[in-house]
Amino acid sequence: MRSTVLLLVCVLAVSATAKVRYDGYQVIRSRPMTKEALAVLRGLEHNPLVDFWTDPRLGSNVDLMVAPRMASSLRHFLGNHGIENSVMIEDVQALADKSPMVEPGRKTGEARNHDMDWLDYHPTQDMYSYLDYLEGILNPVRNCVNKPFHELLQPPMMTCPR
């Protein structure tokens, strides 16, 4: 019994740290040109098998990621509803592999006070750190914006950073 529990804990630990892969997943680009076509796409938004990369809008490109087993069915479904579509990304994982994520906490590019840049993929930890950094440097501005104008005119005339 004890070894079974230990094995279960080990399996859960490994699965929790495993990276998610998207081998064979495709991104389908569609374009709803009518209100009816837009309604069809909006009906798919709650389908857990379809991941919307862009919000459905009339006359605009709408990108949807689907598992390999769903791609042809989705394209057929969209076509049957008069929604033009094409494969935008043939294999999401192959594209992701070409753009590897930086190591957490690694200083990149011109980053001096934070780990984020706009050229590399970053782990969630770096993104949250960057948001904290922005909050810290923008907090004085937020405090300034929240003050009534007449308070800003009282001595000292400018209480907000420039």
N, C-alpha and C positions, 0 to 999 in steps of 0.2 A: 504494500500500500504506500509506504513511504517513498519507494523508488518511483512509483507511478506519479505521485505528486511532484517529485523533483523533476521528472521528465516533462510533465505538463508545464511547470514553471519555466524550464529551459526553452521549450518550444514557444511559449508565449513571449519570452524575452527576445528570442531571435526574430519572431514575426513582427514584434513591435519596432525593432530597429531596421528591418528590411526596407529598402528603397522601393517606392512604387515605380513600376515600369509601364510603358505605353507602347510596347512592341505591336506593330500592325495597326494601331489606332489611326484613324483618318480624321482630317478636318474637312468637312463638306461646306462649301460656300454656296449659299442660296440667296435668292433675291425676290422677296415678295413684292409683286407689282399691283396687287389688288387687296382690298380690305379682307376679302375671303381668304386669300393666301396668307395674309398677316395673322388672321385668326387661327389658321392651321398651325403656323409656327408657334404662336403663343400657347396653343394647346399642348405642344411638346415640351414647354418649359418645365413642367412638373414631372416629366418622365426621367427617372434616375439613370436611364441608359443613354441619355443625350445631355452633353455638357455644352451649354451655350457660351461661346467666347465673346459674342457681341449681342446686344439687345436687339430684338426684332423691331424693325422700323420699316415703314412703307417705302419702297423704292431704294432701300439701302442694302448693302451686303450684310448677311447674317451668317456667322461662322459657327458650326456645330461640330464638336468632337464626339466620335462614336467608336465603340469597340469594333474589331475586325468583323465579327460575326453579324454586326448590325449595319455595316456601311451600305451594302447593296440594297438591303430592305429599305433603309431610310431614303436613299436616292430614288428608288422606285416609288415609294410613298409620296415624296415631294413632287416627282414628275406627274404622278396621277392627279395631283391637286393643282397642276399648272404652275408649279414653282420651279423656275430654272435653277439648276444646281450643277456644281462641278467639284471635283476633288481638288482642294487647295493644298493639303499636305498629305502625301501618300503614307508616310510612316512617322508619327509624332516622336517616337523614341529615337529614330535615326537623326532627326533634327535636334533633339535635346542632347544627344551624345556629341554633336558637333559643337555645342555651346555648353561646356561643363560648368558647374557651379563652383564658385570660389570657396575656399575653406572658411569656416566661420571665424570672424574676428581678424581676417587678414586685411591689412591696409592695401587698398588698390588705388591705382591712378593717382590723382591729385588729392585724394582724401587725406585730410590732416586731423580733423577732429572726430571723425566717424569712419565706419568701414564701408559705407555705401558709395557706389558710383553708378552711372547709367550705362555702362558698357558691358557689365558682367551680370550673370545670374547670381543671386545671393540667397543664402538660407534665411528662413523666417526670422531667426535670432538677429541677424544683421539688419533686417528691415525694421524690426521693433526698436532696435538700438538707434537707428537713424531717426525714427519718429520721436523718440525721447530727446535726441539731440536737437531736432527742429523745435520741439516744444520749449526746450530750454532757451534757445536763442530767440524764439519768437514771442516768448511770454511777456517781455516788456512791451512789445508792440501791441499784444492783445490787451494788456492793462491800459495802454494808452487809448486804444480804440474804444474800450468800454467806458471811458471817462466822458462826462458831458463836456461840450465844447467850452463852456464858461470856466470850467476848472482848469483847462489847459492854458487859459489866458492869465491866470493868477500867477504872481511871482513864485518861484522863478518861472519865467514865461514858458519855457519848454521843459516839461518834466519827462518827456519820452525820448528814448535814444534816437539818434538820427541814423 
